[in-house]
Every structure is written in structure tokens, then in C-alpha cells.
Amino acid sequence: MVRVNILCEGQTEESFVNELLYATFLNKGIFLNPIICETKRERSGRKYKGGVSTYGKIKKDLTMLCKSHPSEYVTMMFDYYALPSDTPGYGSKPIGLAIDKAVYFEKAIAQDINALNFIPNIILYEFESLLFSKPEAFSYCGLPESDISELRKIRDSYTSPEDINDGADTAPSKRILKLCPSFGKVIHGVAIAENIGIDKIMSECEHFRCWVEKIMSISAKE
């Protein structure tokens, strides 16, 4: 059994791994272990997780995981949107295709972590992008057909859900909240993703699919 530790930005990503990816990978002989990034630890020992504000905190956890588990693999689930400004290469990040931006940061982070068992991964542009793979799935939240049609128009105006941009007012999550103010990333996001299904998300989101396939390929190497 191959073990892959996934450092997650927050609870939503952790739940996504557990609810959508875990069983699929387990059938391939790969055990996924999601871990929420530790953002703060007090002298009392109390830990705070999620809401990462600096790359330094991400690097600390990734480095520790890679060194502590040399016979296992380590990857990550962090949004491109609001990526910390101290992330390697941030000052010269490229413009253009979304997938090129993600690959750029993944290469910069991989070089910085410098571990053979590390597989970098940046979500374009944020977790909510994946939900645009099938706007009709928002019926789970009780969203009326007229609003679902608006989500479909947004989706159809881009080549891929991963291309929906990262503007302060136009990021995927902002677009969803305009139509569905009660939307909760943790409460509804994973349930909607389950309704969509991993196969549909992979068919719509090229960069996400490449990440999944990279991990899948590990079992063939072992």
C-alpha cells in the first residue's frame, strides 16, 4: 500500500479528499492522508489550522512531512487565489493561461522544498472552481433554475472551470455567493462536488486531472 500525505489549506480540502478521493485511490492501492496546514501553535500546545497567510507556514509543514516520511509521498491542495505573497517566484509570476500560472508556482515550490517524494499542486483558481464542472449540481443547495442558468452562463464563457479568474469580485467563490448568499464552502462545497462526481470534475478540469493522474501513477512505480 502506497501512502500519500496531502497538506490541505483548510477543512474543505480535507473533506474533499476524504469524501471524493479516498475510496477511488484506495482501490488503486494508494492510501490518502489529508492533513490541514498548521498556522499557529501556542506555548500551551494548542494548535490552529487552516487560513494560511504566509508561505513560510506551508513550507514548514511540507518540509517536515517530506523528511519525517521519506518512504511516503507528500503533496498539497492550496488555492492559487490569494496565494501568500512570500511564495517563491511571486514577484515575477506570469500572466496568461491559468494552467501556466499554476505550473509556474508548482515548479518554484518544488525547487524550494527540494524533496524527491514531493508532488506540488496548486488549485486553479480556488476550490470553488471545481464546482463549475456541473452547475446543475447546485440544485442541492436549493438554488432556483434561473440562478443555476446564470452559473451555467459563467461556466460556458470559459474554456474550463479552472480559467474562471481570481479577481476580488469575479473569483469563483464570489460569483457563487452573489447568486447563493447562503453558500458555505465547508457545508455545501464538498456535497456539491460529491453530486458532480470525480470523473466529471476530471473531465472538465485539466490541471486537476493531471494532479490526480500523477498520484495514480505512483502505484505503477512501486
C-alpha positions as CSV (number, residue, x, y, z in Angstrom):
1,M,0.0,0.0,0.0
2,V,1.4,3.4,-1.1
3,R,0.8,6.3,1.4
4,V,0.3,9.8,0.2
5,N,0.1,12.7,2.7
6,I,-1.9,15.7,1.4
7,L,-1.2,19.0,3.1
8,C,-4.5,20.9,2.8
9,E,-5.3,24.6,3.0
10,G,-8.4,24.0,5.2
11,Q,-11.3,21.8,6.3
12,T,-13.0,21.9,2.9
13,E,-10.0,20.4,1.1
14,E,-9.6,17.8,3.8
15,S,-13.2,16.8,3.5
16,F,-12.9,16.7,-0.3
17,V,-10.1,14.3,-0.1
18,N,-11.9,12.1,2.4
19,E,-15.3,12.1,0.7
20,L,-14.3,12.1,-3.0
21,L,-10.8,10.9,-3.5
22,Y,-10.1,8.5,-0.7
23,A,-12.1,5.5,-1.9
24,T,-11.0,5.9,-5.5
25,F,-7.4,5.9,-4.6
26,L,-7.7,3.1,-2.1
27,N,-9.0,0.9,-4.9
28,K,-5.7,1.6,-6.7
29,G,-3.6,0.6,-3.6
30,I,-3.0,4.2,-2.6
31,F,-3.9,5.5,0.9
32,L,-4.6,9.2,1.1
33,N,-3.9,11.0,4.4
34,P,-5.2,14.6,4.4
35,I,-3.5,17.0,6.9
36,I,-4.7,20.6,7.5
37,C,-1.8,23.0,7.5
38,E,-0.9,24.2,11.0
39,T,-1.0,28.0,11.1
40,K,-0.2,28.7,14.7
41,R,0.9,26.9,17.9
42,E,0.8,28.5,21.3
43,R,3.1,27.7,24.2
44,S,0.3,25.8,25.8
45,G,0.5,23.4,22.9
46,R,-2.8,24.5,21.4
47,K,-2.8,24.3,17.6
48,Y,-4.6,26.4,15.0
49,K,-5.2,25.0,11.5
50,G,-6.4,26.5,8.2
51,G,-6.4,30.0,6.9
52,V,-2.7,30.1,5.8
53,S,-1.4,33.7,5.4
54,T,2.3,33.0,4.7
55,Y,4.2,30.6,2.5
56,G,6.6,30.0,5.4
57,K,3.9,28.1,7.3
58,I,3.2,26.0,4.2
59,K,6.9,25.3,3.7
60,K,7.4,24.3,7.3
61,D,4.7,21.6,7.2
62,L,5.7,20.3,3.8
63,T,9.4,20.1,4.7
64,M,8.5,18.3,8.0
65,L,6.3,15.8,6.2
66,C,8.8,15.0,3.5
67,K,11.6,14.5,5.9
68,S,9.6,12.6,8.5
69,H,8.1,10.2,6.0
70,P,10.9,9.6,3.4
71,S,9.3,6.3,2.2
72,E,5.9,8.0,1.6
73,Y,4.8,10.8,-0.8
74,V,3.7,14.3,0.1
75,T,1.5,16.6,-2.0
76,M,-0.6,19.7,-1.4
77,M,-4.0,21.3,-2.0
78,F,-3.7,25.1,-1.9
79,D,-5.6,27.7,-4.0
80,Y,-3.9,30.0,-6.5
81,Y,-6.3,32.7,-5.4
82,A,-4.8,34.7,-2.5
83,L,-1.6,32.7,-2.6
84,P,0.7,34.2,0.0
85,S,2.9,37.0,-1.4
86,D,6.1,35.3,0.1
87,T,5.6,32.2,-2.2
88,P,8.7,31.5,-4.3
89,G,8.5,33.4,-7.6
90,Y,5.6,35.6,-6.6
91,G,7.3,38.8,-7.7
92,S,7.7,37.5,-11.2
93,K,4.5,35.4,-11.6
94,P,3.4,35.0,-15.3
95,I,0.3,36.4,-17.0
96,G,-1.7,34.5,-19.5
97,L,-3.2,31.0,-19.3
98,A,-4.3,29.9,-15.8
99,I,-2.6,26.5,-16.2
100,D,0.7,28.2,-16.9
101,K,0.4,30.2,-13.7
102,A,-0.2,27.0,-11.6
103,V,2.7,25.1,-13.2
104,Y,5.0,28.1,-12.7
105,F,4.3,28.2,-8.9
106,E,4.4,24.4,-8.6
107,K,7.9,24.3,-10.1
108,A,9.0,27.2,-7.9
109,I,7.7,25.4,-4.8
110,A,9.1,22.1,-5.8
111,Q,12.5,23.7,-6.2
112,D,12.2,25.3,-2.8
113,I,11.1,22.2,-1.0
114,N,13.7,20.1,-2.8
115,A,12.5,16.7,-1.9
116,L,12.2,13.6,-4.2
117,N,9.0,12.5,-2.5
118,F,7.2,15.8,-3.0
119,I,4.4,16.4,-5.6
120,P,3.4,20.1,-5.8
121,N,-0.2,21.1,-6.6
122,I,-1.9,24.4,-6.9
123,I,-5.7,24.6,-7.4
124,L,-6.9,26.9,-10.1
125,Y,-8.1,29.4,-9.1
126,E,-9.7,28.1,-6.0
127,F,-11.6,25.1,-4.8
128,E,-14.9,26.5,-5.9
129,S,-13.7,26.5,-9.5
130,L,-14.2,22.7,-9.5
131,L,-17.9,23.1,-8.7
132,F,-18.4,24.8,-12.0
133,S,-17.8,21.5,-13.7
134,K,-21.5,20.9,-13.4
135,P,-23.5,24.0,-12.4
136,E,-26.7,21.9,-12.2
137,A,-25.3,20.2,-9.1
138,F,-26.1,23.5,-7.2
139,S,-29.7,22.3,-7.1
140,Y,-28.5,20.5,-3.9
141,C,-28.5,23.9,-2.2
142,G,-32.0,24.7,-3.3
143,L,-30.7,27.2,-5.9
144,P,-33.6,28.0,-8.4
145,E,-33.2,27.1,-12.0
146,S,-32.8,30.8,-13.0
147,D,-29.7,31.1,-10.8
148,I,-28.3,27.8,-12.0
149,S,-28.7,29.1,-15.5
150,E,-26.6,32.1,-14.6
151,L,-23.9,29.7,-13.2
152,R,-24.0,27.8,-16.5
153,K,-23.5,31.0,-18.4
154,I,-20.5,31.8,-16.4
155,R,-19.1,28.3,-17.0
156,D,-19.8,28.4,-20.7
157,S,-18.0,31.7,-21.1
158,Y,-14.7,30.0,-20.2
159,T,-12.8,27.1,-21.8
160,S,-12.5,25.4,-18.4
161,P,-13.8,26.0,-14.9
162,E,-10.1,26.4,-14.0
163,D,-10.0,29.5,-16.2
164,I,-12.6,31.4,-14.1
165,N,-10.4,34.3,-12.9
166,D,-9.2,35.4,-9.5
167,G,-10.4,38.9,-9.3
168,A,-11.6,40.3,-5.9
169,D,-15.2,40.4,-7.3
170,T,-15.0,37.7,-10.0
171,A,-13.3,34.8,-8.3
172,P,-15.4,31.6,-8.5
173,S,-16.5,31.8,-4.8
174,K,-17.5,35.5,-5.2
175,R,-19.6,34.6,-8.3
176,I,-21.3,31.8,-6.4
177,L,-22.1,34.0,-3.3
178,K,-23.7,36.6,-5.5
179,L,-26.3,34.1,-6.6
180,C,-26.3,32.0,-3.5
181,P,-25.6,34.1,-0.4
182,S,-26.2,31.1,2.0
183,F,-23.5,29.1,0.2
184,G,-20.9,27.7,2.7
185,K,-17.7,26.3,1.3
186,V,-17.4,23.6,4.0
187,I,-21.1,22.9,4.4
188,H,-22.1,22.8,0.8
189,G,-18.9,22.7,-1.3
190,V,-18.0,19.1,-0.8
191,A,-21.6,17.9,-1.0
192,I,-21.9,19.6,-4.4
193,A,-18.6,18.1,-5.5
194,E,-19.9,14.7,-4.5
195,N,-23.0,15.3,-6.6
196,I,-20.8,16.2,-9.6
197,G,-18.5,13.2,-9.2
198,I,-14.8,12.9,-9.5
199,D,-14.9,11.7,-13.1
200,K,-16.9,14.8,-14.3
201,I,-14.5,17.1,-12.4
202,M,-11.5,15.4,-14.0
203,S,-13.0,15.7,-17.5
204,E,-13.7,19.4,-17.1
205,C,-10.5,20.5,-15.2
206,E,-7.3,19.6,-17.0
207,H,-4.9,20.7,-14.3
208,F,-6.8,18.9,-11.5
209,R,-6.9,15.8,-13.7
210,C,-3.1,15.9,-14.2
211,W,-2.6,16.0,-10.4
212,V,-4.8,13.0,-9.8
213,E,-3.1,11.1,-12.6
214,K,0.3,11.9,-11.2
215,I,-0.7,10.3,-7.9
216,M,-2.4,7.4,-9.6
217,S,0.8,6.7,-11.4
218,I,2.7,6.2,-8.2
219,S,1.3,2.7,-7.7
220,A,2.7,1.6,-11.0
221,K,6.2,2.6,-9.9
222,E,6.2,0.8,-6.6
